[in-house]
Amino acid sequence: MKTLNKIGAGLALFIGVMSVFAGSKVLLGVDAKDYNVLTGLVAYNVAFGVISIISAYFLWKENNVGKMMMWLILASHFTVFLYLQFISQTVANESKMAMLFRTGIWIVIALLSVVIPKMNKK
C-alpha cells in the first residue's frame, strides 16, 4: 500500500506545481487569457497549489497532517466548484472545468492515499 500512497503524493505534487506555475503566469501577466479571468480564483489556485505541495510532502512521509490537508483541499475545491457552477455568473467555462479537474484529481489522491489502504486493512 505504500506504493499507492507514493503515487497519491506524486499526483499531489504534480497538481500543486502545475497550479502554482500556471496561476503565477496569469497573475504576473505573462499568460493572457481570451476569457474572463477572476483574479481571486487564480490567487486561490496558486495558494492551494502551495498547500498541495506541502500536503504532497506529508503524504509522502505518511504523516497524518498530509491526510488532513488532503481532505481540506478536496473539500475546498469541491466547494469552489459548486460555487462556480451554480452561483457565479461571471466565471468562464474553462475555469469551471479546471476546478472540476482539480477536484477529480484530489478524489483520486484520496482513494490512493486513504480509502483503498483502509479497505485493504479490513
ZASE-457868 format. One line per 5 residues: number of its first residue (from 0); their letters; for each residue x, y negated, z of N, C-alpha, C, CB. Coordinates in Angstrom, 2 decimals, decimal comma, padded with zeros to 5 digits. Atoms other than C-alpha are relative to their C-alpha. Glycine has a CB too. Example, Ala and Ser with C-alpha at 12.3 -4.5 7.8 and 13.67 -1.06 7.14 Angstrom:
# residues 2
0 = as = 000,89:001,19:000,00:012,30:004,50:007,80:000,90:-001,20:000,00:-000,99:-000,03:001,25 ~ -000,82:001,19:-000,06:013,67:001,06:007,14:-000,77:-001,09:000,73:000,41:-000,46:-001,42
This chain:
# residues 122
0 = mktln = 000,81:001,20:000,00:000,00:000,00:000,00:000,85:-001,26:000,00:-000,92:000,00:001,19 ~ -000,88:001,17:000,02:002,99:-002,29:000,37:000,14:-000,54:-001,41:001,38:000,35:000,58 ~ -000,11:000,43:001,39:003,19:-002,38:-003,42:-001,17:-000,89:-000,39:000,08:001,21:-000,94 ~ 001,16:000,82:000,31:-000,36:-003,72:-003,73:000,12:-001,37:000,65:-001,29:000,69:000,46 ~ -000,18:001,26:-000,71:000,41:-006,38:-001,13:001,02:-000,88:-000,72:000,45:000,24:001,45
5 = kigag = -001,04:000,76:000,72:003,55:-007,42:-003,05:-000,56:-000,55:-001,31:001,24:000,89:-000,28 ~ 000,63:000,48:001,24:001,53:-007,67:-006,28:-000,92:-001,18:000,32:-000,80:001,14:-000,69 ~ 000,87:001,10:-000,42:-001,03:-009,84:-004,46:000,80:-001,25:000,33:-000,82:000,43:001,21 ~ -000,87:001,14:-000,33:001,75:-012,05:-003,10:000,58:-000,62:-001,27:001,14:000,43:000,95 ~ -000,52:000,50:001,28:003,22:-012,33:-006,60:-001,03:-000,81:-000,76:000,48:001,16:-000,86
10 = lalfi = 001,09:000,76:000,65:-000,14:-013,41:-008,01:-000,23:-001,34:000,70:-001,30:000,83:000,00 ~ 000,18:001,24:-000,76:-000,50:-015,98:-005,23:001,10:-001,00:-000,34:000,00:000,28:001,53 ~ -001,12:000,87:000,38:002,95:-017,36:-006,05:-000,20:-000,54:-001,41:001,34:000,75:000,10 ~ 000,20:000,41:001,40:002,17:-017,44:-009,78:-001,08:-001,08:-000,11:-000,38:001,22:-000,85 ~ 001,10:000,95:000,12:-001,17:-019,24:-009,41:000,35:-001,31:000,72:-001,31:000,59:000,58
15 = gvmsv = -000,42:001,20:-000,72:000,35:-021,65:-006,88:000,96:-000,85:-000,82:000,64:000,37:001,31 ~ -000,98:000,74:000,81:003,31:-022,61:-009,06:-000,68:-000,58:-001,24:001,17:000,93:-000,42 ~ 000,73:000,47:001,19:001,04:-022,87:-012,10:-000,85:-001,23:000,33:-000,89:001,13:-000,58 ~ 000,86:001,12:-000,41:-001,35:-025,21:-010,23:000,83:-001,25:000,29:-000,82:000,38:001,23 ~ -000,86:001,15:-000,32:001,44:-027,44:-008,91:000,58:-000,58:-001,29:001,14:000,42:000,96
20 = fagsk = -000,63:000,46:001,23:003,15:-027,64:-012,30:-001,00:-000,71:-000,91:000,64:001,18:-000,74 ~ 000,99:000,57:000,92:000,04:-028,26:-014,42:-000,64:-001,26:000,59:-001,08:001,03:-000,33 ~ 000,64:001,15:-000,63:-001,61:-030,62:-011,93:000,92:-001,19:000,14:-000,51:000,39:001,35 ~ -000,97:001,09:-000,13:001,54:-032,65:-011,35:000,21:-000,71:-001,32:001,33:000,53:000,53 ~ -000,15:000,61:001,33:001,92:-033,21:-015,08:-001,17:-000,95:-000,29:000,09:001,08:-001,09
25 = vllgv = 001,18:000,85:000,23:-001,63:-034,60:-015,22:000,06:-001,24:000,90:-001,31:000,81:000,26 ~ -000,05:001,12:-000,94:-001,20:-036,76:-012,10:001,08:-001,03:-000,38:000,25:000,51:001,42 ~ -001,10:000,90:000,39:002,08:-038,20:-013,43:-000,19:-000,60:-001,38:001,32:000,75:000,05 ~ 000,28:000,55:001,32:000,53:-038,96:-016,81:000,79:000,62:-001,13:000,24:-001,45:000,01 ~ -000,80:-000,69:001,02:002,82:-036,55:-018,69:-000,90:000,79:-000,94:001,03:000,92:000,66
30 = dakdy = 000,92:-000,83:000,78:-000,09:-034,41:-019,87:-001,38:-000,66:000,01:-000,07:001,46:000,59 ~ 001,31:000,67:000,11:-003,11:-036,41:-021,06:-001,02:001,00:-000,55:000,08:-001,27:-000,91 ~ 001,08:-000,90:000,44:-006,37:-034,50:-021,45:-001,00:-000,78:-000,83:-000,70:000,66:001,22 ~ 001,00:000,65:000,85:-009,05:-035,23:-024,04:-001,41:000,18:000,57:000,07:000,56:-001,42 ~ 001,28:-000,10:-000,69:-011,83:-034,75:-021,48:000,11:-000,74:001,33:-000,42:001,48:000,21
35 = nvltg = 000,06:000,75:-001,25:-012,92:-036,43:-018,26:000,78:000,75:001,09:-001,48:-000,21:000,43 ~ -000,82:-000,58:-001,06:-010,31:-035,76:-015,57:-000,38:-000,64:001,33:001,52:-000,18:-000,30 ~ 000,28:000,48:-001,36:-011,32:-036,08:-011,92:001,30:000,06:000,79:-001,13:000,84:000,69 ~ -001,30:000,06:-000,66:-008,14:-037,23:-010,19:-000,03:000,72:001,35:000,44:-001,46:000,19 ~ 000,12:-000,69:-001,28:-009,38:-035,95:-006,83:000,06:001,50:-000,15:-001,29:-000,40:000,68
40 = lvayn = -000,03:-001,43:000,26:-009,90:-032,50:-008,28:001,41:000,46:-000,35:-000,97:000,37:-001,13 ~ -001,38:-000,35:000,36:-006,41:-032,48:-009,77:000,89:-000,03:001,24:000,55:-000,97:-001,09 ~ -000,77:000,08:-001,24:-004,94:-033,60:-006,43:-000,30:001,20:000,90:-000,32:-001,33:000,75 ~ 000,40:-001,20:-000,75:-006,91:-030,80:-004,72:000,75:001,22:-000,53:-001,53:000,23:-000,09 ~ -000,66:-001,15:000,61:-005,46:-028,29:-007,19:001,49:000,03:000,31:-000,21:-000,01:-001,50
45 = vafgv = -001,42:000,06:-000,32:-001,90:-029,49:-006,56:000,22:000,35:001,47:000,58:-001,41:-000,31 ~ -000,14:-000,28:-001,43:-002,35:-029,44:-002,77:-000,22:001,49:000,28:-001,01:-000,85:000,81 ~ 000,26:-001,42:-000,24:-003,86:-025,95:-002,86:001,00:000,88:-000,73:-001,41:000,36:-000,43 ~ -001,10:-000,72:000,62:-001,10:-024,89:-005,23:001,15:000,16:000,99:000,49:-000,74:-001,25 ~ -001,05:-000,06:-001,02:001,40:-025,75:-002,50:-000,41:000,98:001,10:000,27:-001,41:000,60
50 = isiis = 000,50:-000,92:-001,03:-000,75:-023,94:000,07:000,07:001,45:-000,49:-001,45:-000,36:000,40 ~ -000,07:-001,35:000,59:-000,89:-020,94:-002,29:001,42:000,55:000,03:-000,51:-000,01:-001,44 ~ -001,41:-000,42:-000,05:002,91:-020,82:-002,48:000,38:000,41:001,42:000,93:-001,13:-000,50 ~ -000,26:-000,34:-001,41:003,12:-020,85:001,32:-000,70:001,30:000,36:-000,46:-001,15:000,94 ~ 000,74:-001,24:-000,26:000,44:-018,17:001,51:000,70:001,20:-000,63:-001,43:-000,12:-000,54
55 = ayflw = -000,72:-001,09:000,67:002,39:-016,06:-001,00:001,17:000,49:000,85:000,50:-000,46:-001,39 ~ -001,12:-000,38:-000,87:005,41:-016,12:001,30:-000,48:000,87:001,16:000,72:-001,27:000,53 ~ 000,50:-000,76:-001,16:003,37:-014,96:004,30:-000,63:001,32:-000,40:-001,01:-000,84:000,77 ~ 000,54:-001,28:000,49:001,55:-012,33:002,25:001,13:000,97:-000,29:-000,86:-000,22:-001,26 ~ -001,16:-000,84:000,33:004,91:-011,01:001,02:000,59:000,60:001,28:001,07:-000,83:-000,75
60 = kennv = -000,55:-000,45:-001,29:006,10:-010,78:004,64:-001,01:000,83:000,80:000,45:-001,20:000,83 ~ 001,09:-000,74:-000,65:002,79:-009,05:005,54:-000,36:-000,60:001,36:000,38:001,48:000,17 ~ 000,34:000,75:-001,20:002,12:-011,72:008,15:-001,48:-000,35:-000,06:000,90:-001,28:000,14 ~ 001,43:000,30:-000,03:-001,49:-012,28:009,22:-000,32:-001,44:-000,37:-000,55:000,30:001,36 ~ 000,21:001,39:000,40:-001,07:-016,02:008,60:-000,32:-000,04:-001,50:001,26:-000,87:000,32
65 = gkmmm = 000,25:-000,07:001,44:-000,95:-015,17:004,88:-001,41:000,43:-000,32:000,98:000,94:-000,65 ~ 001,37:-000,47:000,22:-004,24:-013,31:005,09:-001,02:-001,08:000,37:-000,27:001,28:000,83 ~ 000,91:001,09:-000,39:-005,92:-016,18:006,95:000,01:-001,10:-001,06:000,40:-000,57:001,38 ~ -000,11:001,01:001,05:-004,61:-018,63:004,35:-000,69:000,46:-001,27:001,46:-000,33:-000,28 ~ 000,64:-000,56:001,19:-005,80:-016,33:001,57:-001,51:-000,18:000,06:000,35:001,50:-000,14
70 = wlila = 001,45:000,15:-000,13:-009,37:-016,35:002,91:-000,40:-001,48:-000,07:-000,49:000,62:001,33 ~ 000,27:001,45:000,07:-009,23:-020,15:003,35:000,04:-000,48:-001,45:001,03:-000,78:000,86 ~ -000,14:000,41:001,40:-008,04:-020,63:-000,23:-001,16:000,53:-000,83:001,34:000,49:-000,58 ~ 001,11:-000,61:000,75:-010,64:-018,23:-001,64:-001,31:-000,72:000,30:-000,12:001,49:000,34 ~ 001,24:000,69:-000,37:-013,48:-019,88:000,30:-000,02:-001,43:-000,53:-000,16:-000,02:001,54
75 = shftv = -000,07:001,37:000,49:-012,30:-023,36:-000,66:-000,23:-000,06:-001,51:001,35:-000,63:000,34 ~ 000,17:-000,01:001,46:-012,01:-022,55:-004,36:-001,43:000,34:-000,38:000,97:001,01:-000,64 ~ 001,38:-000,38:000,30:-015,41:-020,87:-004,37:-000,95:-001,15:000,28:-000,40:001,25:000,80 ~ 000,84:001,15:-000,35:-016,99:-023,85:-002,62:000,14:-001,13:-001,02:000,36:-000,52:001,41 ~ -000,22:001,04:001,00:-015,40:-026,30:-005,04:-000,63:000,41:-001,33:001,50:-000,27:-000,17
80 = flylq = 000,63:-000,46:001,24:-016,54:-024,16:-007,98:-001,51:-000,22:000,05:000,32:001,48:-000,24 ~ 001,44:000,20:-000,14:-020,12:-024,21:-006,68:-000,36:-001,48:-000,13:-000,50:000,55:001,34 ~ 000,22:001,44:000,10:-019,90:-027,99:-006,30:000,09:-000,45:-001,46:001,00:-000,77:000,87 ~ -000,20:000,40:001,40:-018,56:-028,43:-009,83:-001,12:000,52:-000,89:001,35:000,51:-000,51 ~ 001,01:-000,64:000,85:-021,11:-026,06:-011,30:-001,40:-000,59:000,20:-000,04:001,50:000,28
85 = fisqt = 001,40:000,34:-000,29:-024,26:-027,26:-009,57:-000,25:-001,44:000,45:-000,50:000,91:001,03 ~ 000,23:001,34:-000,53:-023,71:-030,77:-008,18:000,64:-001,09:-000,84:000,52:-000,08:001,41 ~ -000,71:001,04:000,73:-021,11:-032,72:-010,12:-000,57:-000,17:-001,41:001,49:000,34:-000,09 ~ 000,54:000,31:001,33:-022,44:-034,45:-013,22:001,10:-000,47:-000,96:-001,08:-001,07:000,11 ~ -001,05:000,61:000,82:-019,09:-035,76:-014,48:001,15:000,94:-000,34:000,54:-001,20:000,69
90 = vanes = -001,14:-000,89:000,19:-016,81:-032,73:-014,49:-000,05:000,68:-001,37:000,04:001,06:001,12 ~ -000,11:-000,67:001,29:-015,58:-031,23:-017,74:-000,15:001,51:000,18:001,35:-000,33:-000,68 ~ 000,16:-001,45:-000,03:-016,40:-027,61:-018,56:001,34:000,69:000,22:-000,64:000,49:-001,29 ~ -001,34:-000,58:-000,19:-012,64:-026,91:-018,69:000,37:000,07:001,48:001,05:-000,82:-000,77 ~ -000,28:000,02:-001,44:-012,38:-027,88:-015,02:-000,79:001,08:000,73:-000,31:-001,37:000,59
95 = kmaml = 000,82:-001,06:-000,61:-015,24:-025,55:-014,08:000,62:001,37:-000,27:-001,45:-000,04:-000,54 ~ -000,57:-001,30:000,38:-013,64:-022,67:-015,97:001,34:000,24:000,71:000,19:000,09:-001,53 ~ -001,27:-000,13:-000,70:-010,23:-023,36:-014,40:-000,23:000,38:001,47:000,80:-001,31:-000,09 ~ 000,29:-000,33:-001,40:-011,77:-023,25:-010,90:-000,56:001,41:000,11:-000,98:-001,02:000,60 ~ 000,50:-001,38:000,02:-013,64:-020,06:-011,76:001,17:000,97:-000,14:-001,02:000,20:-001,14
100 = frtgi = -001,20:-000,83:000,17:-010,31:-018,58:-012,93:000,77:000,11:001,31:000,91:-000,58:-001,11 ~ -000,72:-000,02:-001,28:-008,59:-019,59:-009,67:-000,74:000,85:001,03:000,18:-001,43:000,54 ~ 000,80:-000,78:-000,94:-011,45:-018,12:-007,64:000,14:001,49:-000,30:-001,48:-000,43:-000,05 ~ -000,14:-001,40:000,40:-011,25:-014,88:-009,61:001,35:000,58:000,37:-000,22:000,14:-001,50 ~ -001,35:-000,46:-000,36:-007,50:-014,60:-009,10:000,09:000,24:001,50:001,07:-001,03:-000,44
105 = wivia = -000,06:-000,18:-001,45:-007,94:-015,08:-005,35:-000,86:001,16:000,47:-000,43:-001,28:000,70 ~ 000,77:-001,22:-000,31:-010,62:-012,38:-005,29:000,88:001,22:-000,22:-001,30:000,09:-000,87 ~ -000,91:-001,12:000,28:-008,09:-010,02:-006,90:001,07:000,08:001,08:000,67:-000,17:-001,40 ~ -001,02:000,01:-001,06:-005,44:-011,10:-004,35:-000,58:000,57:001,29:000,52:-001,45:000,24 ~ 000,64:-000,53:-001,22:-007,90:-010,38:-001,50:-000,19:001,51:-000,10:-001,36:-000,70:000,23
110 = llsvv = 000,18:-001,44:000,19:-008,67:-006,96:-002,97:001,33:000,73:000,19:-000,57:000,30:-001,39 ~ -001,30:-000,66:-000,07:-004,98:-006,09:-003,32:000,63:-000,07:001,38:000,94:-000,62:-001,00 ~ -000,71:000,22:-001,26:-003,80:-007,50:000,00:-000,77:000,44:001,23:000,33:-001,44:000,12 ~ 000,79:-000,29:-001,20:-006,68:-006,72:002,36:-001,00:001,13:-000,21:-000,73:-001,24:000,46 ~ 001,14:-000,91:000,13:-009,68:-004,82:001,04:000,44:001,43:-000,33:-000,95:-000,51:-001,09
115 = ipkmn = -000,42:-001,36:000,39:-008,04:-001,85:-000,72:000,85:000,65:001,09:000,79:-000,04:-001,32 ~ -000,75:-000,63:-001,11:-005,44:-001,28:002,04:-000,87:000,40:001,17:001,07:-000,93:000,48 ~ 000,92:-000,33:-001,11:-008,23:-001,36:004,65:-000,80:001,27:-000,32:-000,96:-001,18:000,28 ~ 000,78:-001,16:000,42:-010,29:001,15:002,67:000,85:001,29:000,04:-000,57:-000,22:-001,42 ~ -000,87:-001,18:000,04:-007,31:003,50:002,33:000,42:000,46:001,38:001,23:-000,30:-000,82
120 = kk = -000,35:-000,38:-001,36:-006,67:003,47:006,08:-001,08:000,85:000,64:000,24:-001,24:000,84 ~ 001,13:-000,74:-000,60:-010,09:005,00:006,77:000,07:001,47:-000,30:-001,33:-000,55:-000,50
